[in-house]
Structure formats: structure tokens, C-alpha cells
């Protein structure tokens, strides 16, 4: 059954296998069901056949990826439409991945984003997202920056982190707040059980939604993404904002400088980011609550 779905053999072959006792929920070594494989590479008729035969439309692969997210990440609009027609959960919580909305914003497929939105997908819901897995999902390799943390953010905020400006602009036009709070969570928490991790993240989410002043602008600054900084500032992001918790007194320039110290970008990248932030009023002479200056002496920019 798995091989038939991988090879896109069609519903006639699948019907024959079922008649011979094949298990429609059989799990491969990668913990995938036939429906996962059909969503990845099979024809629409195979997906429809499996669903009509009772396949679990919201089955998880390795506890974080469902058939809908697989189809989204593959950019398979027709399969996404089919799964939604069969009532796939458009707001299902996928640990590490986020949600279908997060997958769509990461894939930057506007047709799929608009389809999910029309079906009630919540692009503002903050979810547990492991930024380290996205380069692997999107490009098949580890990204250039090794992360020590995961993020708790909305689909639109994930698009900021991944530098998808068209998606960010769409999200801002559909309710994404420039002042959305976010937090990085120690990667060691991923060793917790799913329930323990969920409880920790829910507790943090409840706290930061009332206390943290971290913003999308600071996220873009931490990625040294000057085109994204320009977009957010043009949309009204506050260049003067500072973080009220965790890193007291940090503004966006602090984030850019700290990120630059841990990367191999040329000084010109930091200079471009700082110049944009200054142009919109960010204070280059600011100090944090411990008296540390924005521009540390050992930073070349």
C-alpha cells in the first residue's frame, strides 16, 4: 500500500490491495501512512480513494506533520483543496511545525495561503515553531545559522523570520500586529514529553502576551534582514520600541548587533540594518538597563 501510494499507482491498484487485506493505516519505517505518501506525491484520485475508504485525514507523521501540511509544503494546491473538502483540520496544532498556516507562510504559496484563509485558518495563533527544521523542510539541508532555541510565534511572524516579504505584507493586511509578542524557548525543552512541552509553552505564551514588548521589527533585526526591516518600518513599526522583559532595554539595534557578533556576515550588512533603523528614529546611543551600550566596542560595522 505504501509503495503504491509512493509511486502514484492510482485507485484501482489501491482498491485491489485493500481487497487483499492491506492495512489503510499501515505505518512505514518513517512513521508515515499511505495517505501521507499520497499527499506527498500521489494523484488526487488516490487521496480521494484513501479518504473514502476511511483513512485518518489528521494522522501525524513523527508527531508533527499531517497530510495537509505535507501537501502545503509540497505546494500541491489541488491536494490541499481535496483534503480541505474532506474536512481536514485547518487549525490543527503541529508541534515544531506550528500549524497549516505556518506551513503555508513558510512555503510562501499565496494561492494556498488565500485558500486556507477562506477556510478559516488562523494566521494569528501563536504556536511552537522550531526554526531549525525549516531549512531542512524547504531545502533539504541545515540552514547557515545553528539555532539554540525554538520560537513561539504566529504564521506571519514565522514569515518574518524566514524573510518572506510578500507573505508578511499579506499577513499585515489581514490582521498581523506589528507589536506581536514572541519568545525564544531553550531547545533543551524539546526533550520534554509533548504534554510537558505544551504546558511550558502555554504558560510562557500567557505571560508574554501581557508583558513582553518584543516585536516583529526586533525579529527582523535579529536576522539582519534589511529589506524586511524596511517593509515593517514603512508599515508603521516602532523603531523606538524596547523589550520590557528578558533583555531589558534592548531595542532593534541591540538585536542586530548581537546577531552580527554570532554570524559571518560582512560589516556592511549590519551597517545597512543600523542605518535603516536610525533613519526611522532608533537610538544608536541607547543603553540597556545594565548600562551596556548598543554598539559594543568589539563590533566592526
C-alpha positions in Angstrom: 0.0 0.0 0.0 2.8 2.4 0.9 4.7 1.7 -2.3 1.6 2.0 -4.4 1.0 5.5 -2.9 4.6 6.5 -3.3 4.5 5.5 -7.0 1.1 7.1 -7.6 -0.3 3.9 -8.9 -4.0 5.1 -8.7 -7.1 4.0 -7.0 -7.5 0.7 -9.0 -4.3 -0.6 -7.5 -5.2 0.7 -4.1 -8.7 -1.0 -4.2 -7.0 -4.3 -5.2 -4.6 -4.1 -2.2 -7.4 -3.3 0.2 -9.4 -6.2 -1.1 -6.4 -8.4 -0.3 -6.3 -7.2 3.3 -3.8 -4.3 3.2 -4.0 -2.0 6.2 -5.0 1.5 5.2 -3.3 2.9 8.4 -0.1 0.9 8.0 3.0 2.8 9.2 6.2 2.8 7.2 9.7 3.0 8.8 9.3 6.8 8.6 6.0 6.5 10.6 4.0 7.6 7.5 0.6 6.2 6.5 -0.4 5.6 2.9 -2.3 9.0 3.0 1.0 10.8 3.9 2.7 9.3 0.9 -0.3 10.1 -1.4 -0.3 13.7 -0.2 3.4 13.9 -0.9 3.4 12.6 -4.4 0.2 10.7 -5.4 -2.6 11.7 -7.7 -5.8 13.3 -6.4 -7.8 10.2 -7.1 -5.5 8.2 -4.7 -6.0 10.7 -2.0 -9.8 10.7 -2.5 -9.9 6.9 -2.6 -8.0 6.6 0.7 -10.2 9.1 2.4 -13.4 7.5 1.1 -12.0 4.2 2.5 -11.6 5.7 6.0 -8.0 6.8 6.2 -7.3 9.2 9.1 -7.1 12.6 7.5 -5.4 14.1 10.5 -2.8 11.4 11.2 0.5 12.6 12.4 3.9 11.7 11.0 6.6 11.7 13.7 4.1 13.7 15.9 4.3 16.9 13.9 3.3 16.7 10.3 -0.2 15.8 8.9 -1.2 15.1 5.3 -2.5 18.6 4.9 0.9 20.1 5.9 2.8 17.8 3.6 0.7 18.9 0.7 1.1 22.5 1.6 4.9 22.2 1.9 5.0 20.4 -1.5 3.0 23.3 -3.0 0.3 20.8 -4.1 -2.8 23.1 -4.3 -5.1 20.5 -5.8 -4.3 18.1 -3.0 -4.7 20.8 -0.4 -8.2 21.6 -1.9 -9.1 17.9 -1.7 -8.1 17.5 1.9 -10.0 20.6 2.9 -13.0 19.4 1.0 -12.8 16.2 3.2 -12.7 18.4 6.3 -9.0 18.2 7.3 -8.5 20.3 10.4 -7.3 23.6 9.1 -6.1 24.7 12.5 -4.5 21.5 13.8 -1.6 22.1 16.2 1.6 20.6 14.9 4.5 20.7 17.4 7.7 22.1 15.9 5.9 22.8 12.6 3.3 25.2 14.1 0.1 24.7 12.0 -1.1 24.5 8.4 -1.0 28.3 8.3 2.6 28.3 9.5 3.5 25.7 6.7 1.8 27.9 4.1 3.6 31.1 5.2 6.9 29.2 5.2 6.2 27.8 1.7 5.2 31.3 0.5 2.5 30.0 -1.8 -0.1 32.8 -1.9 -2.8 30.6 -3.6 -2.6 28.1 -0.7 -2.4 30.9 1.9 -5.6 32.5 0.5 -7.3 29.1 0.3 -6.5 28.3 3.9 -7.7 31.8 5.0 -11.0 31.3 3.2 -11.5 28.0 5.1 -10.9 29.7 8.5 -7.2 29.1 9.1 -5.9 31.2 12.0 -2.8 33.1 10.9 -2.6 34.9 14.2 -2.4 31.9 16.5 1.0 31.6 18.2 2.4 28.2 18.1 5.6 26.3 19.0 7.9 26.5 15.9 11.4 25.0 15.6 13.2 27.4 13.2 16.0 24.8 12.9 13.8 22.4 10.9 12.7 24.9 8.2 15.8 24.9 6.1 15.7 21.1 6.1 12.0 21.0 5.1 12.3 23.7 2.4 15.8 23.0 1.0 16.8 19.6 2.3 19.7 20.9 4.3 20.6 22.6 7.6 20.5 26.4 7.5 23.6 28.5 7.9 22.7 29.6 11.5 22.5 26.9 14.1 19.7 27.7 16.5 19.8 27.1 20.2 16.1 27.8 20.6 12.7 27.4 19.2 10.2 30.1 18.7 6.6 30.7 19.9 5.0 32.8 17.2 2.2 33.2 14.6 2.4 32.2 11.0 3.0 35.8 10.0 5.9 36.1 12.4 7.4 32.9 11.0 7.3 34.6 7.6 9.3 37.5 9.0 11.9 35.1 10.4 12.2 33.3 7.0 12.3 36.6 5.1 9.1 36.1 3.0 8.2 39.7 2.4 5.2 39.1 0.2 3.7 36.9 2.8 4.4 39.3 5.6 2.7 42.1 3.7 -0.3 39.9 3.1 -0.4 39.0 6.8 -0.2 42.6 7.9 -3.1 43.4 5.6 -5.1 40.5 7.3 -4.6 41.3 11.0 -1.0 40.6 11.8 0.1 43.0 14.5 3.4 44.8 14.3 3.6 44.6 18.1 3.0 40.8 18.2 5.0 39.4 21.2 7.3 36.4 20.6 9.8 34.4 22.6 12.6 32.0 22.0 12.5 28.8 24.1 15.6 26.8 25.0 16.0 23.8 22.7 16.6 21.6 25.7 12.9 21.8 26.4 12.4 19.6 23.3 13.5 16.7 25.5 10.3 17.1 27.5 7.3 15.0 26.7 4.8 16.5 24.3 2.4 17.3 27.2 5.2 18.8 29.4 6.3 21.0 26.5 2.8 22.1 25.8 2.3 23.1 29.4 5.5 25.1 29.4 4.8 26.9 26.2 1.2 27.7 27.2 2.5 29.2 30.4 5.0 31.3 28.6 2.5 32.3 26.0 0.1 33.5 28.6 2.8 35.6 30.3 4.4 37.2 27.3 1.1 38.2 25.7 0.7 40.6 28.7 4.3 41.6 29.5 6.7 41.3 26.6 7.3 44.2 24.2 9.3 42.2 21.7 8.2 42.9 18.1 8.4 41.7 14.5 10.9 44.5 13.9 13.3 43.1 16.5 12.9 39.7 14.9 13.8 41.1 11.5 16.8 42.9 13.1 18.0 39.7 14.7 18.1 38.1 11.2 19.9 41.2 9.8 17.2 41.3 7.1 17.3 44.9 6.0 14.6 44.6 3.2 12.2 43.2 5.9 13.2 46.0 8.3 12.3 48.5 5.6 8.9 46.8 4.9 8.0 46.8 8.6 9.1 50.3 9.2 7.2 51.5 6.2 4.1 49.8 7.6 4.5 51.7 10.9 6.7 49.5 13.1 8.0 51.5 16.1 11.8 51.9 15.7 12.0 53.3 19.3 10.4 50.2 21.0 12.4 48.4 23.6 12.0 45.0 25.2 10.4 45.1 28.7 11.3 41.6 29.7 14.1 39.1 29.3 16.5 41.6 27.6 15.6 44.8 29.5 16.1 47.9 27.5 17.0 46.2 24.2 15.9 48.0 21.0 16.1 46.7 17.4 19.7 47.9 17.0 20.7 45.8 20.0 19.2 42.7 18.3 21.1 43.4 15.0 24.4 44.0 16.8 24.1 40.8 18.9 23.1 38.8 15.9 26.0 40.1 13.8 28.5 39.1 16.5 27.4 35.4 16.1 27.4 35.4 12.3 29.8 35.6 9.4 28.1 38.4 7.5 30.2 41.3 6.3 30.1 44.5 8.4 28.1 46.1 5.6 25.1 44.1 6.4 25.0 45.3 10.0 25.6 48.9 8.7 22.7 48.7 6.3 20.3 47.5 9.1 21.5 50.1 11.6 21.2 52.9 9.0 17.6 51.9 8.2 16.7 51.8 11.9 18.4 55.2 12.6 16.5 56.7 9.6 13.3 55.8 11.4 14.4 57.1 14.8 16.1 54.3 16.6 18.6 55.5 19.2 22.2 54.4 18.3 23.4 55.8 21.7 20.8 53.8 23.7 21.9 51.7 26.7 20.2 48.7 28.3 19.1 48.7 32.0 22.6 47.4 32.9 24.3 50.4 31.2 25.6 48.5 28.2 25.9 50.4 25.0 24.1 49.4 21.8 27.3 49.3 19.8 29.8 47.2 21.7 33.5 48.2 21.2 34.4 44.9 19.7 31.9 45.0 16.9 33.0 46.1 13.4 30.3 47.7 11.4 
